[in-house]
Amino acid sequence: MNLKNTALSFFALLCSLAYSQNQHSKSFGFISDNDVYISTTQDQYYTNGLTLVYQFLPKTSSEKLAKKIVTVEIGQYMYTPFRAYVPNINNQDRPFAGYLFADYGVTKYYKNESALNITYQLGILGPDSQAESLQKWYHRTFGLPAIAGWEYQIQNQLGANINVAYLKNLAYTKGKQVDFNAFAEAKLGTIFNELSLGFESRLGFKSLNPIFNSVLFNSNINADKTDDPIKEFYFFMKPQLTY
């Protein structure tokens, strides 16, 4: 199920965050993606994803590093054809598939406002991911349309991937209310193979936090207490080219 296509994507969001002055050297959360959040009639392609995320700060002694964050994730992705009810395999433009995985990643945030992430991932693609059972249960429980076609899903295979990503701040405007950052990411393995290049920019209403202390870059946990609450409020955009 390797990805071998070229896509251009663009994102723009309003983001607001406030967190207290207490020390937060660990965090736990989850990421949920689902078609139903925007439509109860559209159920297609990457149709659902749920990831549990745990982050913590290990000790680091490098003078060049602002911080190092370890991230551990467990998640499941679901994929369907152009809709979830396609009982005839000849009408399926893409196969049904489920992917259950766990990964371990380390991100180094440097004082020069660059960041390097390396993530190792292991998983199972196929029926053992339990994606079919979960999607059918979800649709029954919440009265969503019937599902058919999972019997033709991609069969079991081991997933092993390594992902490497690099981010670098290029410039700030005067007053540091706008920044410009370039990034590159490569994924290599048995499940995902892709290369992404792009830019990421924040437009704030006050001075922006550095890359190593911003929720946008997953770097907002700290070992040190701060005297004042740290707040972020900004738009961001992220045009990228993926192959």
N, C-alpha and C positions, 0 to 999 in steps of 0.2 A: 504494500500500500504506500509506495513511495510517491512523494509529491514532485512532479516534474512539469511544472507550468510556470508561466510568468504572470505576475499580478501586480497591479499598482493600487495601493490603498492609501486612504487619507482619513485622519481622525481629528476631530476638534471637540473638546469637552470643556465644561466649566467645572473646576474642582475646588472644593473648599475643605479645609481641615483645621481642627484645633485640638491640641492635646496638652495635658497638664504639665506642670513643672517637675513632677516626680520622675524618678529614674525609671526608664523602661528599657531593659537590656534584653528582653524576650518578647515575642509576640506570637499569637495564635489566631488564625482566621480561616476563612474559606472563600473560594471563588466559585460562583455559579453562573453558567451560561445556559440559556434555553430560549428556543423560538417563542415559547408561550408568553414571554415577557413583553413582546411587541405584537403578537398575533396568535390567536387560537386556531387559525386555519392554515398557517404556514408551518410546515414541519419537514425540513429538508436538509440534506447534506450534513454539515456539522450541526447537529440538532440539540445536543446537550453535553454539558461538561460540568463536573463537580470536582473540586480540588481542595483538600485540607492542607493548610500551610502552617509550618512552625519555623520561626526564625530565632536565632540567638547570636550573641556576640562572643566569640572566643577571644582569648588573650592574644594580643599582638604587640610586638616590640619594634616594628619597623618605623623609622622616622619619616618615611615617605608616605605611609598609610594614614589616612584619617580614621578609618575603621575597616574591619573585615566582618562580614555577615555570613553565617551558615544558614542555608535554607533546606528544610526537609519537607517533601510533599508526597501525598498519596492522592491519586485521582482516577477518574474514569471519564472517557470520552465516548460519545455515540455518534455514528454516522449512518445516514439513510440515503436512498435515491432522492429523486426530485419530490417525492412525498413519502409518507410512512406506510401507505397502503398500496403496495404494488405486488400482488400475489403471483403474477406471471414474471418469471425471471427474464423473459425476452423484452419486457418493458422497463427493466431497471437500467437506468443510464449509469448508475454507480452501485456497487454492492452495499448491502447492510454490513456494518462492522462495529465492533466494540473494542475498546482498548483500556485495560486496567494497568496502572503503573505506579511506581514509586521512584522518586529521584532525590539526589543529594547534590547540592550546589554550594559553591563558595564564591562570594563576590568581594573583590578588593576595591575599596574606594580610596583613591589617592588624593593627597592635599592639592595637587595641581588640577583638580576637578576632572579626573578621568576615572573610569571604572572598568574592571575586567571580571567577567563571570565565566566559570566553567561548571557545567552541570552534567552529572552522570545519571542515566535513566535505565531502569529495567522494567519490563512489563510483559503482558500477555495480550496478544491480539487474537480475537476469535470468541467462540462460545464460552470459554472459561472466564472471560471478562464479566459475564453475567449482565451484559448490557441489554440483551433481549428481555430477560426476566424483569429487569428494572423498568424499562420503557413500557412494557405491557402493563405492569402493576400501576405505574404512574397514570397511564391513560384510563385504566379502569377506575382507579380511585377518584380521579377528578373529572370523570365524564367526558374525556376527550375522544376524538374520532378513533375508530378501530385501526389496528395495525396488522399488516400481513406482508410476508416476504422474508422474514428473518431466517427461515429454513435454508435460504441460499447465501447466508452471510459468509464472509471470509473465514476459513477454518483456522484452527489454533496455530500460532507461530510465536516464537520468542521475540520480544522486543528488547533491543539493546542500542542505546543512543548516547552520543556525547554532543553537548551543545556548548558553543563558545561565543560570547558576545563582548563587544568592546564599545564603550561610550566615551566621547571626549567633548568637553566644552570648547567651543570655538571663540565665543565672544559674549560680552554683556553690553547692553546700551548704558549710557550714562544714567546713574541712579539705580542700575541693576534691576530694572523693572521688566526687561526683556532679555532672554538669553537665546543663544543659537548653539545647538549640539549636533554632532554627527555620530552615527552608530553603524556598526556592522555586526551581523550575527550569522553563524554557520551551524547547521545541524547535520550530523552524519550518523548513519546507523541502519538498522534493519527496518525501521518504521518511517522515520522522517529524514529526508535528505533535501535541504534547501539552503539558499543563501539570500540574505536580506541586507539591503543598504538603504540608508535614509537619513533624515534630519528630524530633530525633535526640538520644539521651541515653546517656551512659556511666556505668556504675557500677563504680568501681575499688576496689582493695584498698589503695591508697595515693593520694597526691595525683596528680591527673591532669595530663598534659602539656597545654599550651595548644593551641588549634586549629591554630596555625601550626607545631606540632612534633609531630604525631601521625600514625601510620600510617593511622588511620581516615579522616582527611581528606586523605590523600595528600600530606602536608607534611613527611615525615620525612627529607628531605635537607637538608644544611646546608653553608654555606660556611666556617663556623668550627669549629675543633676544640673538643671538650668535655673536661673534666677527668675525668669519670666516665661509665661506660657508661649509656646511657639505656634504661630498661626500662618497658614498658607491660603491664599485665595488667588486663583489665576485661571486663565484659559490656556489650553495647550493644543498644539497641532503636531501631527506625526505623519508626514508623507513618506512612503517607503516603496521600494521596488523589490519584489521577491521572486526568485527563480527556483 
